[in-house]
Amino acid sequence: MISNQILQNTIDGMKGITRVDLCIMDTEGKTLASTISGTMEENNAMVTAFAESPADSQVMQGYQFFKVYDDHQLEYILLAKGDTDDVYMVGKMAAFQIQGLLVAYKERFDKDNFIKNLLLDNLLLVDIYNRAKKLHIDVEARRVVYIIETKTEKDTNALETVRSLFAGKPKDFITAVDEKNIIIVKELKSNENYETLMNTAKVIVDMLNTEAMSKVHVSYGTIVNEIKDISRSYKEAKMALDVGKIFYSERKVVAYNNLGIGRLIYQLPMPLCKMFIREIFDGQSPEDFGEETLTTINKFFEKSLNVSATSKDLYIHRNTLVYRLDKLEKSTNLDLRVFDDAITFKIALMVVKYMKYMENSEY
């Protein structure tokens, strides 16, 4: 359905060109858009009578009446003020324009509905190709799926900003399957690669931060070459968004092809994770180590297991850092100065993060 604002803009433009006043009403005589000052409800009886008549146009009490159909279903009644031939011609043109808008918006709705079902894997393979052909959508174009997660639900400012950013690209589809995520199915040129995708994602983040004042996270899947694989790119983008929240919360953009070890941990079954943590920490939790110890551990990893650089950044004596590492070794049997133990400890911390995320997601 076309919004009343779009209808109003259309007849405002028509009046600006022709100087003929126009009014669009529904089949029950309710005014949807008008350039005529005052109320038009006095014409209700004429509108309803005209809607029930077999005529497609009619002159009554100084107005030209026209019917506007949506796929053979009467949708609007258009009134043009005046009873001359020129007014009749303007009214016919306006009715034709609105008819065209109905067709365009219906096609847009059909495409949006098709893309949503495609993303959610709700279509049979034969239906994908048949509907794509009817909607004039290329089935073999290179595409990728972006997901933009906003902090607030139904962030209309963010949605409009994204649409304006891709306004000149009719082959890109912008839709949503839930309240917080905006989805872009972007068609790519032959010379666009993963570096290009990252740059585009950064532009989206910057635009939304500055223009829509929205703090967002962006993820994207891998490039696919056939329309049937769009759902795969969408699932990859969803996984990248989740993995980013768990392990890379400082990143504003997360790519599926750059998830590192987080991708492996994310796919571990929960019983296996619990068994691994019991084995490493013997019933303890990293949270039991205290904030000072955790800060030391994280800084030690950040400085690539370099004792001197870590103690300098923490503003502590080297011997103090060694004491803390020795104390941690006694409680865990893992010496972070030994590469193999450091890897085991780092993975264990990531597994704990994953377990906490999954537990919180269940509530």
N, C-alpha and C positions, 0 to 999 in steps of 0.2 A: 504494500500500500504506500502511495506517495504521501509524504507528510504535508500538512496544511501550509507550512512555511514554503515548501517548494512550489505548491500551487499558487501561493500569494506572490512569490517572486516572478512566476511565469506571467500572471495576468498584469502585474505591475509593469513588466517589460513590454507586454503587448499594448497596454494603454499609453506608455511612453512613446511608442512608435505611431500608433493609430489615433490616439486621443479618444478612444471609445471606451466607456466604462463597462467592466465585465464583473460577473459574479459566478462563483461555483458553489453549487448546493448539492447535498446528497438527495437520494430519492424520496426522502421524507420531508424535504424542505428546510433542512438545517444548513445555515451558511457556513461554508468551509473556508472560503477566501473571497474577498470583494474589494473593488476599487470604488464602490459607490458609497457615499456618505449616508449615515443613517441605517436603520434596520431594514432588512429585506424579508423579515418573517411574515410580512403582510402578503407575500406572494406564495405562502405555503400551500394554499388550496390549489392555486394554478399549477404549482410544481408537481404536486401529487397527482393531479388530474392529467397533466401532460405525461408524467412517468407511466401512467396506466394506458395511455392512448397508443395507437399503432404508429403515429407520426414520429419522424426523426427530428423534425424542426417545425416551429410554429410561432406566429406573431400574436401576442396578447398584451393589451394595455400598455403599449409603448415599449415592449421588450421582445427581443428575438430569443426563443427558447431552442436549445439544441441538446441532443442526447449524446453522451460519451460512454462507449462500451469498453469493457475489459473481457476479451475473449467471448463475445456474444452476450455477456452479462452486463446489464445496465449499471454503471458505476456512479456517474455524475450527471447533473443537469447544469448546463451552462446558460447564463443569461447575458445577453448583450443589450445595452440600453440604446434604444432607437429602433425605428421601423423602416429605415431606408435600405436600398440595395447595398450601399457601402457598409452599413452596419452588419447586414446579413453576411457579406463576404468576410468581414473581420471575425464575426462569430464562428463561421465555418473554419477559418484558419486557426482560431484559438482552440476549437474542439479537436482539430487535427493534431495540433501541438500537444495537447493533453493526452490524446490517444497514443501518440508516440512515446510520451513519458511513461505511460502505463506499460507499454510493451518493453521499454528499456529497463524499467524497475523490476518487472516480472522476470526478465532474463537475468538481471543481476541477482535477484533472490534465488532463482533456480541454480545459478552458478555457485552462489554461496552455500546453498544446501548441499550441492554435489560435492564441493570441496570439504565440507564438514564431515560428510559420510565417508569420503575418501580417506581423510585423516584418521578417523576412528575405525577404519577397516570394516565398514558396514556393508560393503558392496561386493557382489560376485564379480569375478574377472570379466565376464561377458558384459555385465551391466556397466562396468567402468568404461570400456571402449565404446559401447553404444551411446551412453549419455554424453561422453566427451565429444563424440562426433556431432551429436545434435546441438550441443552448446558451443560448437566451433572452438574447442580447446585442443591444442596440439598434444598428441599422446607421446611424442618422442623427444620433447624438449628437455634440456638439462635444467634441473631444478634443485632447490634446497629449502628446507623448512627452518624458519627462525621462530623461537618462542620468546616473547617479551613478558616477563612477570612483573606486575605492578604491586606496590605495597597495599593499595586500597582496592576494594572491589568496585567494578564498573567505573573505572577511571576514564571518563569520557574525554578529558583533555588529552590524555596520552593517546587514546584511540584516534582522535582527530588529527593530532600531530603526526602520527604514523601515516595516516591516510594522505595528508598533505605532502609528506616526504616522498611517497610513491605515487603521487597523483598523475604524473605523466607517463606511467608505466602500466598500461591496461592489461598486460599479460601477467602481472603480479596480483596475487589474491590476498586480501587482508580479512581475517575472520576471527572468530573466538568460539571455543567449545566449553568454556566455563567463565566464571565471573572475574578472575584475576589475570588470566593470560590472553595476550593478543598474539595471534599466529599470522605469520607471513609465509606464503608459499611463493618463493621468488624464482622467476625464470632467469637463467644465466646465459651470457654470451659464451662463445667458444673459447675466448681468451681469459675468462674469469676463473680464478683458482681459489684455493683455501686462504691465501693471503688477502685476496679481494674480499672474501666473506668476512674475515676478521675486521678489515677496515670498515666495511658496511655496518657491522655490529657496533663498532665504536662510534660511528656517526649517529646511529640510532640512540645510543646511550647519551651522547652529548646533547643531541636535539631535545630529548625528553627531559633531561636535567635542566636545560636552560629555558626552553620555551614552554613546556608543560609543567615545570617544577615537580617532576615525578622522579623518584628514586627507583630505578628498575634494574633487573638483571636480565641479560640476554644470553640465550644458548642457541646452538644450531647443530643440525645433523650432518650427514655426509651428502655429497652431491649424487643425485640419482638421474638416470637417463630415460626412464620410462614413467608414465603417469601412475602405473600400478604400484610403483615403489615409493611414492610420496609418503604413504603411511609409515614405511620403514624409517625414513628421514625424520618424521615427526616423533616416533618412538625414541630414536636416538637423541633428538633434541631434549625430550622430556627427561631421559636418563642423565644427560649432561647437566640439566638444571638441578636435578636432585644431587648428583655427585658434587656439583659445585657448592651447593648449600652445606654439604657435610664436611668436605675436605678443603675447599678453596673459597671460603666465605669472603675473602678479601678481593676476589676477582669479580668484576662487573660483567665480563663476557667469558663464557665457557664453551669450548668447542668439543664435540664428541670425539674428534680425532686427536684430542690432546688431553685426555683424562688421566694418563699415567696409571700408577698402581691403584688409584681410586676406583677405576673401572673394574678391576679384579675383585677388590674387597666388596664393592657394592653388590656383586653377584653371588657372594658367599651365603650359604644357608645359615640361619640363625643358630641352630644347634652346633654347627661346626665352629662358629665364632665363639660361642660360650665355652666350648671345650678348649679352644686355643688360649683364651684369656685365663681360664683356670690353670692351664699348664704353665703359662708365663708368670702370672702374678700370684698363683697359689691362693686364690680366694680373695685377694686384695683388689682394690680398684685404684686407678691412677689418681682419682680425686682424694684418696686417703694420704697421698704423699705430701699434701700441703702446697700452698701457693708458691712459697719460696723455691721448693724443689722443682715444681712444674715449670716455673720461670727459668730456672737454671737449665733444665732439660731442653726446653724449646730454644733457648739462646745457644746452647751447645750444638744443637742440630743446625741452627741457622748459620753458625760460624764454621760449619763443616768439620766438627769435632776438634776444633783448634782450641786448646786450653788457654793459650795466651790471649788470643783475640776475644774469647768468651769472658775471661776474667776482666779484661779491659772494658768491655761493653757493660758488664754488670757492676763496674766500679768496686770490685772486691780483689783481695790478694789471691795470687795463683794458688797458694796453699789452701785457702778457704774453699776454692772451687774443687781442688783435689779431694779435700775432706768430704764435701757434699757428694761427689761421685763415688767415693769409697763407701759412704753410708748407704747410697742407693744400691750399690753392688751387694752389700750384705743382706739387704731386704729382698732383692730380686734375683740374685745370682747372675746379674747381667752387668758387665763392665762396658759403659758407653764409650770408653776409649778404644775398645776392640771393635773393629769394623763389623764383624758378624753379629755381635751382641747389639751393636747400635742399630743395625738393620732390623733385627728381631724386635727391639723395643719400639722403633718407629712404626713398624707395621702394627704392633699391638696397640699403640695409641690410636692409630687410624681405625682399627677394628672396634675399639671402644666407642669412638665417635659415631661410627656406623650403627652400632647397637643402640646407643642412646637415641639417635635419630629415628630408627625403626620403632623403638618403644614409644616414643612421643607421637609418632604418626598413627599409632593404633588408637589413640584417644581422641 
